[in-house]
Amino acid sequence: MQRGSGKAEIRVRRVYEAPSPDDGMRVLVDRLWPRGLSKGDARVDEWPKSVTPSTELRRWYHGPDGEYEEFCRRYEAELAEPAAAEALQRLRTLAAEGPLTLLTAAKEPDRSHTSVLKRLL
């Protein structure tokens, strides 16, 4: 790791917000494409589905038993799987090269998988 530049600049934004010139690489980190948004309007540079929570985990979290801290623990375990770990490393490389914006349709990004991703990056 290089010294001097400090921490990588990683942002989390809702995909429905207008793109900003400061976004750098825009990466959609949701498994499903956001409703009502065209691919042109979203300006997504990459969409690595392997870093998104599994369908099963997402359904559990949004169900009656879903609890945020347990969701985070389970999601981190999923991110340790080979395909997800490789994609996570790719995001780390992108973050080291310049600003990285993680895009999500989640209404509360601070209580979603994006906060886990940002912390791990």
WOBEL-V57458 format. One record per residue. N is the residue number from 0. BURIAL is # if it has 16 or more other C-alpha atoms within 10 Angstrom, else .. Layout:
# WOBEL-V57458
N/BURIAL  N/BURIAL
This chain:
# WOBEL-V57458
0/.  1/.  2/.  3/.  4/.  5/.  6/.  7/#  8/#  9/#  10/#  11/#  12/#  13/#  14/#  15/#  16/.  17/.  18/#  19/.  20/.  21/.  22/#  23/#  24/#  25/#  26/#  27/#  28/#  29/#  30/#  31/.  32/.  33/#  34/.  35/.  36/.  37/.  38/.  39/.  40/.  41/#  42/.  43/#  44/.  45/.  46/#  47/#  48/#  49/#  50/#  51/#  52/#  53/#  54/.  55/.  56/#  57/#  58/.  59/.  60/#  61/.  62/.  63/.  64/.  65/.  66/.  67/.  68/.  69/.  70/#  71/#  72/.  73/.  74/#  75/#  76/.  77/#  78/#  79/.  80/.  81/.  82/.  83/#  84/#  85/.  86/#  87/#  88/.  89/.  90/#  91/#  92/.  93/#  94/#  95/#  96/.  97/.  98/#  99/#  100/#  101/#  102/#  103/#  104/#  105/#  106/.  107/.  108/#  109/.  110/.  111/#  112/#  113/#  114/#  115/#  116/#  117/#  118/.  119/.  120/#
